[in-house]
Amino acid sequence: MICNHCGEIQYQSTTSRNTTSLLVLLPISTLPFSIMFDLSPISVLLLGLALIFVALFVMPLLLKLTDKEEPLW
């Protein structure tokens, strides 16, 4: 990303990258619960869509930027 104010390249921080990658896995977690609790396909689809929207709305709040590229670990 390029900063609008200074024109420098900004990178996503390591902690932010790890947090957002875990957040993306949230909608996928409905699959084991649908099997364990014998949920209908419609309820699994609605729950998955709701979790996708939650992840998309929360992700910008968790985004932290830094001016240096950090290693993943």
Rosetta silent file (secondary structure, phi, psi, omega in degrees, C-alpha in Angstrom):
SEQUENCE: MICNHCGEIQYQSTTSRNTTSLLVLLPISTLPFSIMFDLSPISVLLLGLALIFVALFVMPLLLKLTDKEEPLW
SCORE:     score description
SCORE:     0.000 S_00000001
   1 L     0.000  146.329  177.242    0.000    0.000    0.000 S_00000001
   2 E  -108.948  131.323 -179.336    1.163    3.507   -0.662 S_00000001
   3 L   -69.180  133.944  178.958    0.527    6.168    1.979 S_00000001
   4 L   -70.875  -26.802 -175.127   -1.624    9.052    0.721 S_00000001
   5 L   -85.795  -48.671 -174.271    0.189   11.573    2.918 S_00000001
   6 L  -107.193  -14.052  179.239    3.904   10.791    2.491 S_00000001
   7 L    80.901    3.184  179.443    3.946    8.544   -0.586 S_00000001
   8 L   -79.979  154.184  176.289    5.945    5.816    1.206 S_00000001
   9 E   -78.260  132.060  178.378    5.161    2.128    0.803 S_00000001
  10 L  -112.385  141.575 -179.341    3.389    0.667    3.846 S_00000001
  11 E  -117.679  153.804  175.778    3.396   -3.038    4.726 S_00000001
  12 E   -75.989  134.976 -178.384    1.058   -5.102    6.850 S_00000001
  13 L   -70.898  162.001 -178.240    2.610   -5.962   10.218 S_00000001
  14 H   -63.733  -44.865 -179.717    3.283   -9.562   11.203 S_00000001
  15 H   -65.143  -37.962  177.969    0.747   -9.592   14.028 S_00000001
  16 H   -66.567  -40.039  179.050   -1.887   -8.078   11.777 S_00000001
  17 H   -64.931  -41.722  179.003   -1.165  -10.624    9.059 S_00000001
  18 H   -66.630  -41.655 -178.921   -1.463  -13.519   11.508 S_00000001
  19 H   -65.727  -44.975 -179.198   -4.693  -12.177   13.012 S_00000001
  20 H   -69.797  -30.321  177.105   -6.378  -11.589    9.674 S_00000001
  21 H   -68.890  -34.227  175.449   -5.344  -15.010    8.390 S_00000001
  22 H   -71.069  -33.460  179.813   -7.048  -16.614   11.395 S_00000001
  23 H   -66.620  -32.779  179.197  -10.113  -14.459   10.818 S_00000001
  24 H   -67.271  -28.662 -179.784  -10.436  -15.800    7.278 S_00000001
  25 L   -75.414  -11.713 -177.651  -10.683  -19.340    8.676 S_00000001
  26 L   -57.930  -49.113  178.829  -13.775  -18.420   10.712 S_00000001
  27 H   -63.724  -29.444 -179.984  -16.349  -19.147    7.951 S_00000001
  28 H   -70.449  -23.341 -178.402  -14.694  -22.487    7.181 S_00000001
  29 H   -68.117   -8.212  178.355  -15.217  -23.557   10.797 S_00000001
  30 H   -72.181  -23.616 -177.105  -18.942  -24.040   10.110 S_00000001
  31 H   -62.646  -49.501  177.604  -18.283  -27.311    8.289 S_00000001
  32 H   -64.142  -35.249  179.735  -17.355  -29.429   11.338 S_00000001
  33 H   -69.303  -33.076  178.213  -20.200  -27.904   13.360 S_00000001
  34 H   -67.076  -33.596  177.952  -22.697  -28.673   10.619 S_00000001
  35 H   -75.841  -42.504 -177.603  -21.678  -32.315   10.735 S_00000001
  36 H   -66.113  -39.377 -175.196  -21.585  -32.528   14.540 S_00000001
  37 L  -103.591    7.855  176.881  -24.976  -30.873   15.079 S_00000001
  38 L    51.527   54.683 -179.822  -26.668  -32.186   11.921 S_00000001
  39 L   -81.753  151.797  178.568  -27.570  -28.725   10.620 S_00000001
  40 L   -73.115  155.532 -179.697  -29.555  -28.243    7.450 S_00000001
  41 H   -60.419  -34.125  179.367  -27.715  -27.026    4.347 S_00000001
  42 H   -66.767  -42.181  179.940  -29.654  -23.744    4.350 S_00000001
  43 H   -68.026  -35.333  177.336  -28.669  -22.947    7.932 S_00000001
  44 H   -66.399  -41.383  178.577  -25.016  -23.787    7.180 S_00000001
  45 H   -64.233  -44.792  179.256  -25.110  -21.507    4.131 S_00000001
  46 H   -65.794  -40.624  178.253  -26.678  -18.633    6.076 S_00000001
  47 H   -65.781  -41.005  177.749  -24.240  -19.048    8.950 S_00000001
  48 H   -63.566  -43.367  177.710  -21.303  -19.151    6.532 S_00000001
  49 H   -64.179  -40.720  178.321  -22.480  -15.999    4.755 S_00000001
  50 H   -63.544  -41.942  179.458  -22.972  -14.197    8.051 S_00000001
  51 H   -69.000  -31.934  175.362  -19.478  -15.148    9.191 S_00000001
  52 H   -65.016  -44.279  178.827  -17.995  -14.008    5.875 S_00000001
  53 H   -65.212  -39.055  176.927  -19.630  -10.599    6.288 S_00000001
  54 H   -62.218  -44.314  179.583  -18.432  -10.354    9.884 S_00000001
  55 H   -62.642  -41.163 -179.742  -14.891  -11.203    8.796 S_00000001
  56 H   -67.418  -34.519  179.883  -15.002   -8.613    6.021 S_00000001
  57 H   -79.032  -29.139 -178.077  -16.238   -5.877    8.357 S_00000001
  58 H   -85.332  -27.944 -175.228  -13.788   -6.676   11.177 S_00000001
  59 H   -56.208  -44.195  178.292  -10.705   -7.121    8.984 S_00000001
  60 H   -64.328  -26.479  178.192  -10.055   -3.376    8.383 S_00000001
  61 H   -71.170  -26.277 -178.148  -10.221   -2.778   12.131 S_00000001
  62 H   -94.339   -4.386 -177.256   -7.421   -5.289   12.706 S_00000001
  63 L   -75.345  121.096  176.846   -5.182   -4.003    9.919 S_00000001
  64 L  -120.160  134.305 -177.875   -1.945   -2.504   11.245 S_00000001
  65 E  -111.779  153.642  176.991    0.639   -0.995    8.896 S_00000001
  66 E  -140.177  160.737 -178.545    4.361   -0.476    9.249 S_00000001
  67 L   -87.333   -7.546  178.504    6.997    1.178    7.101 S_00000001
  68 L  -116.582  143.560  176.248    9.254   -1.918    7.066 S_00000001
  69 L   -77.316  121.365 -177.567    8.496   -5.301    5.569 S_00000001
  70 L  -100.633  150.334  175.581    8.470   -7.791    8.442 S_00000001
  71 L   -69.128  157.981 -178.250    9.004  -11.549    8.198 S_00000001
  72 L   -65.745  -34.872 -177.310    5.968  -13.757    8.582 S_00000001
  73 L  -104.554    0.000    0.000    7.304  -15.461   11.719 S_00000001
